[in-house]
Amino acid sequence: MEQYVIKGGIPLVGEVTIAGAKNAALGILAAAVMTDKECIIENVPNVRDTRVLLQAIGEIGATVRYIDEHTVSICGGTITNVEALCVDDEFIRKIRASYYLLGALLGKYGRSQVALPGGCDIGSRPIDLHVKGFEALGADVVIDKGMVTASAEQLVGKHIYLDTVSVGATINIMLAAVFAEGKTTIENAAKEPHIVDVANFLNSMGANIKGAGTNEIRIRGVKELKGTEYSIIPDQIEAGTFMMAAVATGGNVLIKNVIPKHLEAISSKLSEIGAVVEEYDDSVRVIGNREKRLGATQIKTQPYPGFPTDMQPQMAVTLGLSEGTSVITENIFENRFKYADELTRMGANIKVEGNMAIITGVSQYSGASVVAPDLRAGAALVIAGLAAEGFTVVEDIQYIQRGYECLEEKIQALGGKIEIVETEKDIMKFKLKVG
């Protein structure tokens, strides 16, 4: 199995370019099958989640073609396998966003079937709100033997109130409602940037969606969609991860191809603890402090525009090196502190009580062998390894590769010492080379 081996203690310095947003890409790639015409999608991140979804889209008969590493052509006019979509769920179970195909194909064909989705084990993420939305539009939904089947003679627009803010349900209902007769209103909708991006993509195909980015999205059904060319927004979580890496290592990094407004919650907290964050039109510069330890703070994860749950583990690593005691309250997922034991192995002082992590800062992490429990926690452990004294080995990096494109190469370009290895012999070679 592939692992990262890292020699820490080196400030990251230089420039890094952020890839397209994974979470936006997954919704947009699924939405592209809703027209029989060709869609050309640019700035697609080349990560495992997008590759798996594109493979599944090809499995149902759509034409999928890579124009280059980050540009994909999709044509849904050749789809042949809607009702039996991924009964052999080898691909689709690997990613949670597989459920977007339910809404996309239900809207287009009036029927769809997808295996219950997978993804990281960070807590309960039921699809009850998705089902509630589909049923409100007039669909029958059956969950049996690990499969979700949705069907409808005709979807009809309705007013749908989401009991809790849900990114996945907001996108999925929006997809299904594009072809529903009349007007659909989604109230208490999620406001994340990638929801706006999916809505903009659909509108570029001829959909009629208003209010994306607010808590009320209004959709007027249309008869058909056309082909389009579209570029995906930058990934705010990858950008935030490099912001944290710069601060934790005491570095100075210019992070390019970002939308600074999407990073405001992250930038605000970093500034609050004493880091320097300089915003430009499409980039941010983040400067850590190697002469003085940063301060403590309080973090509560919230739906956008609050502090993102996907940045909570990376922030915890940074606060673990700050002076004083910080408290992180996780309000989105109940199982998102699984990294705490791994970080403790590196010398961190973290105590988890329910949905709170109490972090007393230490002056230094020490290299250790750790295991990535999920995507964002894995990235956080990489940051810890970069900041630590000595060598760190991070196992189960397949989680990290789900959402970060060429992470090790980007870190290397900033002066970090990191490589992918597979054996103990490879680790020894790395240590001899950099030690």
C-alpha positions in Angstrom: 0.0 0.0 0.0 1.2 3.5 -0.8 2.3 5.8 2.0 3.6 9.3 2.5 7.0 9.6 4.1 7.8 13.2 5.3 10.8 14.9 6.8 9.5 17.8 8.8 10.8 21.1 10.1 11.1 22.9 6.8 9.0 26.1 6.2 7.0 25.9 3.0 7.9 28.8 0.7 6.8 29.7 -2.8 3.7 29.6 -4.9 1.0 26.9 -5.4 -1.9 26.7 -7.8 -5.2 25.4 -6.6 -7.2 22.8 -8.6 -10.9 22.8 -9.4 -13.3 22.2 -6.6 -13.9 18.5 -6.1 -17.3 19.0 -4.5 -18.5 21.2 -7.3 -17.0 18.9 -9.9 -19.0 15.9 -8.6 -22.3 17.7 -8.9 -21.5 19.2 -12.3 -20.2 15.9 -13.8 -23.5 14.2 -12.8 -25.5 17.1 -14.1 -23.8 16.9 -17.5 -25.7 13.7 -18.3 -29.0 15.6 -18.2 -28.6 16.7 -21.8 -28.2 14.6 -24.9 -25.8 17.2 -26.2 -22.0 17.5 -25.5 -20.8 19.3 -22.4 -17.2 20.4 -22.1 -16.1 20.9 -18.5 -12.8 22.6 -17.7 -10.8 22.8 -14.5 -11.9 19.3 -13.4 -9.6 18.1 -10.6 -7.9 14.9 -11.5 -8.5 13.1 -8.2 -9.9 9.6 -7.4 -13.4 10.8 -6.7 -13.9 12.5 -10.0 -12.2 9.6 -11.9 -14.5 7.0 -10.2 -17.6 9.1 -11.0 -16.6 9.5 -14.6 -16.0 5.8 -14.8 -19.5 5.1 -13.4 -21.0 7.6 -15.9 -19.3 5.7 -18.7 -20.7 2.5 -17.3 -24.3 3.6 -17.9 -23.5 4.3 -21.5 -22.7 8.1 -21.6 -19.8 9.1 -23.8 -16.9 10.3 -21.6 -13.7 11.7 -23.2 -10.7 13.4 -21.6 -9.7 16.4 -23.8 -6.7 17.0 -21.5 -5.9 16.2 -17.9 -8.4 18.7 -16.5 -10.9 19.0 -19.4 -13.7 16.4 -19.9 -16.3 16.0 -22.6 -19.5 14.2 -21.6 -22.5 13.4 -23.8 -25.5 11.8 -22.1 -27.3 11.1 -25.4 -25.9 7.5 -25.5 -27.1 6.4 -22.0 -28.7 3.0 -22.2 -28.6 1.6 -18.6 -30.7 3.9 -16.4 -32.8 1.4 -14.5 -29.9 -1.0 -13.7 -27.4 1.7 -12.9 -24.5 0.2 -11.0 -26.2 -2.9 -9.7 -22.6 -4.2 -9.8 -21.6 -1.3 -7.5 -17.8 -1.8 -7.8 -17.3 1.9 -8.7 -20.2 3.8 -7.3 -20.0 2.6 -3.7 -16.5 4.2 -3.4 -17.8 7.8 -3.4 -20.6 9.5 -1.6 -21.5 11.8 -4.4 -22.8 8.9 -6.5 -26.2 9.9 -5.2 -26.2 12.9 -7.6 -26.9 10.5 -10.4 -30.2 9.7 -8.7 -31.4 13.3 -9.1 -29.9 13.8 -12.5 -31.3 10.7 -14.1 -34.7 10.8 -12.2 -35.2 14.3 -13.6 -34.2 13.4 -17.2 -35.7 9.9 -17.5 -38.2 9.6 -14.7 -36.3 6.7 -13.2 -32.9 5.9 -11.7 -31.2 3.3 -9.6 -27.9 3.7 -7.7 -26.1 1.8 -5.0 -26.1 3.4 -1.6 -23.1 5.7 -1.5 -19.8 5.3 0.4 -17.2 7.9 1.1 -15.3 8.8 4.3 -16.5 7.4 7.7 -16.9 10.8 9.4 -20.3 10.3 10.8 -23.9 9.7 9.9 -24.9 11.1 6.5 -28.3 9.7 5.8 -30.1 10.3 2.5 -33.5 10.9 4.1 -33.7 14.5 3.0 -32.9 13.5 -0.6 -35.7 10.9 -0.4 -38.1 13.5 1.1 -37.3 15.9 -1.7 -37.8 13.3 -4.5 -41.1 12.2 -3.0 -42.3 15.8 -2.7 -41.7 16.1 -6.4 -43.9 13.0 -7.0 -41.4 10.2 -7.2 -41.6 6.8 -5.6 -38.4 5.9 -3.8 -37.5 2.4 -2.6 -34.3 1.4 -0.7 -33.7 -2.4 -0.9 -30.6 -4.6 -0.7 -28.2 -1.7 -0.8 -29.9 0.0 -3.8 -31.9 3.2 -4.1 -34.5 3.2 -6.8 -36.5 6.3 -7.7 -39.3 6.5 -10.4 -42.0 8.9 -11.4 -44.4 9.3 -14.3 -44.1 13.1 -14.1 -42.2 15.2 -11.5 -44.2 18.2 -10.4 -42.7 21.3 -8.7 -43.4 21.8 -5.0 -42.3 23.8 -2.0 -39.7 21.8 -0.1 -38.4 22.7 3.3 -35.2 21.0 4.4 -35.3 20.1 8.1 -31.6 20.6 8.3 -29.1 22.4 6.0 -27.8 19.7 3.6 -25.4 20.3 0.7 -26.1 16.9 -0.9 -29.9 17.1 -0.6 -29.9 20.7 -1.9 -27.9 19.7 -5.0 -29.8 16.5 -5.6 -33.3 18.0 -5.3 -32.1 20.9 -7.6 -31.0 18.4 -10.2 -34.3 16.5 -10.2 -36.4 19.7 -10.2 -34.8 21.1 -13.3 -37.3 19.1 -15.5 -40.2 19.1 -13.0 -43.4 20.7 -14.2 -44.0 24.2 -12.7 -42.0 25.8 -9.9 -40.0 24.2 -7.1 -38.8 26.1 -4.1 -36.1 24.7 -1.8 -36.2 26.5 1.5 -33.4 26.3 4.2 -31.1 25.4 1.3 -27.4 25.1 1.7 -25.4 28.1 0.5 -21.9 26.6 -0.2 -20.0 27.9 -3.3 -20.2 24.6 -5.0 -24.0 24.7 -4.9 -23.8 28.1 -6.7 -21.4 26.5 -9.2 -23.7 23.6 -10.0 -26.7 26.0 -10.4 -24.6 28.2 -12.7 -23.6 25.2 -14.8 -27.3 24.1 -15.1 -28.3 27.6 -16.1 -25.6 27.6 -18.8 -27.4 24.5 -20.1 -30.8 26.3 -20.2 -32.1 25.6 -16.7 -34.0 28.3 -14.8 -32.6 28.4 -11.3 -32.6 31.5 -9.1 -31.5 32.1 -5.5 -28.5 29.7 -5.4 -26.2 30.9 -2.6 -29.2 32.0 -0.5 -31.4 29.9 1.8 -34.2 29.8 -0.8 -33.6 28.4 -4.3 -36.3 28.7 -6.9 -36.4 26.4 -9.9 -38.8 26.8 -12.9 -39.0 23.5 -14.8 -37.8 23.4 -18.4 -38.4 20.8 -21.2 -34.8 20.2 -22.2 -31.2 21.2 -21.7 -28.5 22.1 -24.2 -24.8 21.4 -24.3 -22.4 23.9 -22.8 -18.8 24.7 -22.0 -18.0 25.5 -18.4 -15.1 26.0 -16.0 -15.3 24.7 -12.4 -14.5 27.1 -9.5 -11.3 26.7 -7.5 -11.3 24.3 -4.5 -11.6 26.3 -1.3 -10.7 23.3 0.9 -7.5 22.6 -1.0 -6.7 26.3 -0.7 -7.4 26.3 3.0 -5.2 23.2 3.5 -2.2 25.0 2.0 -3.0 28.1 4.1 -2.8 25.9 7.2 0.4 24.2 6.0 2.0 27.6 5.5 1.1 28.7 9.0 2.0 25.4 10.7 5.4 25.3 9.2 6.1 29.0 9.6 6.3 29.4 5.9 5.3 32.0 3.3 3.1 30.8 0.5 1.3 32.6 -2.3 -1.8 30.5 -3.0 -3.0 31.1 -6.6 -6.3 30.4 -8.5 -8.6 31.0 -5.5 -11.7 33.1 -4.8 -10.7 35.0 -1.6 -14.3 35.5 -0.5 -14.8 31.7 -0.3 -11.9 31.7 2.2 -13.1 34.4 4.5 -13.9 32.2 7.5 -10.5 30.5 7.3 -8.6 33.8 6.7 -10.4 35.4 9.6 -9.3 32.7 12.1 -5.8 32.6 10.9 -5.5 36.4 11.2 -7.1 36.1 14.7 -4.3 33.8 15.9 -1.6 36.0 14.5 -0.8 34.7 11.0 -0.5 37.2 8.1 -3.1 36.8 5.4 -2.9 39.1 2.4 -5.7 39.0 -0.2 -5.4 39.8 -3.9 -7.9 39.4 -6.8 -7.4 35.7 -7.3 -4.8 34.7 -4.8 -3.9 34.9 -1.1 -0.5 35.1 0.6 -0.2 33.4 4.0 2.8 33.9 6.2 3.4 32.0 9.4 5.7 33.1 12.3 8.8 31.1 13.2 9.9 33.5 15.8 6.8 33.6 18.0 4.1 31.0 18.6 0.6 31.8 17.4 -2.3 32.4 19.8 -5.3 30.2 20.7 -8.9 30.6 19.6 -12.4 29.1 19.5 -13.8 27.4 16.4 -17.3 26.2 15.7 -18.0 24.5 12.4 -21.0 25.7 10.6 -22.6 25.5 7.1 -21.2 28.2 4.7 -20.4 31.0 5.3 -19.3 29.7 8.7 -16.1 27.8 9.4 -16.1 24.7 7.2 -16.2 21.2 8.7 -13.8 20.1 6.0 -11.1 22.5 7.4 -11.6 21.5 11.1 -8.8 18.8 11.2 -6.3 21.0 9.5 -7.1 23.9 11.8 -6.7 21.5 14.8 -3.1 20.7 13.7 -2.3 24.4 13.5 -3.9 25.2 16.9 -2.0 22.3 18.4 1.2 24.3 17.9 -0.3 27.6 19.2 0.2 29.0 22.6 -2.7 28.5 25.1 -5.8 26.4 24.9 -8.2 26.3 22.0 -11.6 24.7 21.7 -13.1 23.3 18.5 -16.8 22.4 18.4 -17.9 20.2 15.6 -21.5 20.9 14.7 -21.8 19.0 11.4 -20.5 15.4 11.8 -20.3 13.5 15.0 -17.3 11.3 14.1 -14.8 13.9 12.9 -12.2 13.7 15.6 -10.8 10.3 14.7 -7.5 12.0 13.9 -7.0 13.1 17.5 -5.4 9.8 18.6 -3.0 9.9 15.6 -2.0 13.5 16.3 -1.5 12.6 20.0 1.1 10.1 18.8 3.0 13.0 17.4 3.0 14.9 20.7 -0.2 16.9 20.4 -2.3 17.6 23.5 -5.9 17.0 22.5 -8.8 15.9 24.6 -12.1 15.0 22.9 -15.3 15.4 24.9 -18.4 14.7 22.8 -18.4 17.1 19.9 -15.6 19.3 21.3 -11.9 19.0 21.1 -9.9 20.9 23.7 -6.4 21.6 22.4 -3.5 22.7 24.6 -0.7 23.9 22.4 2.7 22.3 22.4 5.9 23.8 21.1 6.8 21.0 18.7 5.4 17.8 17.1 7.6 14.8 16.7 7.6 12.5 13.7 5.7 9.2 14.0 3.9 6.5 12.0 0.2 7.5 11.7 -2.8 6.3 9.8 -5.1 8.6 7.8 -8.7 7.9 9.0 -10.4 10.0 6.2 -9.7 12.5 3.5 -9.4 15.8 5.5 -7.9 14.2 8.6 -5.3 12.6 6.3 -4.4 16.0 4.9 -4.1 17.3 8.5 -1.7 14.6 9.4 0.4 15.5 6.4 0.6 19.1 7.7 1.6 17.8 11.1 4.3 15.8 9.5 5.6 18.8 7.6 5.7 20.8 10.9 7.2 18.0 13.0 10.7 17.3 14.0 12.0 14.1 12.3 10.3 11.7 10.0 6.6 10.9 9.7 4.9 8.1 7.8 1.3 8.5 6.9 -0.5 5.3 5.9 -3.8 4.8 4.0 -3.2 7.8 1.8 -5.8 6.5 -0.7 -8.2 8.7 1.4 -6.1 11.8 0.8 -5.8 11.0 -2.9 -9.7 11.1 -3.2 -9.6 14.8 -2.9 -6.1 16.3 -3.5 -4.5 16.3 -6.8 -0.7 15.7 -6.8 -0.4 16.8 -3.2 3.1 15.5 -2.7 4.3 17.3 -5.9 2.8 20.6 -4.8 4.4 20.3 -1.4 7.8 19.4 -3.0 7.6 22.6 -5.2 7.3 24.6 -1.9 10.4 23.0 -0.5 8.7 20.3 1.6 10.3 16.9 1.9 7.7 14.3 1.0 7.5 11.2 -1.2 5.1 8.4 -1.9 6.6 5.0 -0.9 5.4 1.5 -0.7 8.0 -0.5 1.3 10.3 -0.1 4.3 13.2 -0.1 1.8 11.7 2.9 0.1 11.4 4.7 3.4 15.0 4.0 4.2 16.1 5.3 0.8 14.1 8.5 1.4 15.7 9.0 4.9 19.2 8.5 3.5 18.5 10.9 0.6 17.1 13.8 2.7 18.8 13.1 6.1 
